[in-house]
Amino acid sequence: MSQALKQRLWALLLGTPAWTILGIARSLSPDPGGHGTHKQLGLSSCSILTWTGYPCPMCGMTTTFTHMAHFEWWQALKTQPFGVVLFLITLVVGLAAVIELAVPKDRVARTWQWIENRELWIASGLVLGLLMGWGYKLMIWDFSIPI
């Protein structure tokens, strides 16, 4: 197998989930309540929200992705700021995969190496972002609305 073919297969392997997520987000309609968009996929209500009345750390992510996929950036940012960050990461992965498919230059391996050298910082940043997004969601949550 040629090196270019390997690079294209890696790009396809990484790009397919990103494109799928972005396509699904585009096909949904954002829930006006800022959470619950995932129910359009046949998923049930959030168990944490149902049991505790508090939003979970991922609360609003699907809605945010859907707003972003519909170019409703301000609404997405108001819904779940960390979801905007994750959407942009997903978009970059998808675009990078398209570029690598068209012009293979071993970007996947180089990017992977870059990530491995910084994995603790990246993981810490993602966890911190998730916690900050959750804190934001808790601050704006309207606890007077029944679940």
N, C-alpha and C positions, 0 to 999 in steps of 0.2 A: 504494500500500500504506500502510495507516495506521501510525502510530508504535507503537501498542499491538501490532499484529500483528508488526512488526519485532522488538520487544522479546521477544515470545513466541517467535519463531523463533530468536533468539539464545539464549534460555534452553533451548529444545529442543536446539539444536546443542551447547551445553555440557553440558546435563544427561544426554543420551543416553549418552555414554561413561561418565560417573560411575555412572549407574544400571546400566549393563551390567557394569562392573567389580564393583560391589557385589553384583549378582545372581549373577555367576559365583562370587565368593568365598563367598557363602552356599550355593551348590550343591555346593561341594567339601567334602572332609573333610580337616582338617589332618593332615599327615604327622607322626607322633610323633617323628621324628628332627629336626624343626625345619627341614627343607629337603626339597625334592622334591615338594611338593604340585602343582607345575605339570605334573608328568607325567600327572596325571589329565586334563589337557587335550590329551593326545596329543603333548606336547612332549618332546624328548629330555632326557637328563641335561645338567647344566651343563658346557659344554666346558672352562671354566677349572678347575672342580673336578676334572673327569676328567683333564685334562692335568697339572695342578700339584699336586693334593691339597689345595689351599687354597680356601676359599670365595671367591666373587666378591663385589664390593660389594653386589650385589642379593640375595645369598644369604638365604633365609628370608622374602623379601617376600611371596610368594604364600601361604606358610604363615601368616604374621602376619595378612594380610588375611583369610584364612579363619578364623583364631581370632577376630579382631575381629567378623566377620560372624556368628559363633556366640556372641557375647557372652562369650568367654573372654579377657577383657582381661589378666589376669595372665599367662596362658600366652603371649599375643601379645607382651607387653612383654618377657618372658624370651626369646622367640624372636628378635626383631629390633626394638629400640626405635624406630628410625627408620621402620620399616614402620607403626608405630602412628601416627606423625605424618602419614605419607602417606595412611593410611586416613582419618584425621580430616579432612584437606584434601579428599579425595574425597567424603566424606560431606557436608561443608559445601557443596561445589559442587553436589552433587545436591539437597540441601535448598533451597539458594538458587534453583536452577533451578525447583523446584516452586513456590516462593513467587512467582517472577517470572512463571511461566506463569499462576498464579491472579490475581495483582494486579501487572500490569506497571508498573514505575516507573523504568525505565531503569537498573536496578541493574548490569546487565552492563557498560554503557558507563562508569558511574562507577567500578566496581571495576577495570575495565581501566585507566582513567586513574590510579587509585591505585597499581596494580601498576607501570605504566610509570614513575611518579615514584620508585619504590623498587626498580626491577628489579635493580640491582647488589647491593643488600642482600639481597633475596629470593633471588637466584641464589647468592650467597655462603653464605647460611644453609642453603640446600638442599644445596649441595656439602659444606659442613662437616658437616651432619647425616648425609649419606650416608657420609662418611669415618669419622665417629664410630661410626655403626652398623656399618660394616665392621670397624673396630677392635674393637668389642665382640664381633662374631661370631668374629673371629680369637682373641680371648682365651678364649672359651668352647668353641671348637672342640675336639673329641676327635680328635686326629690318630692315635690308635691304632686307630680303626675303619677297615677297608678300604672304599674307595669302591665 
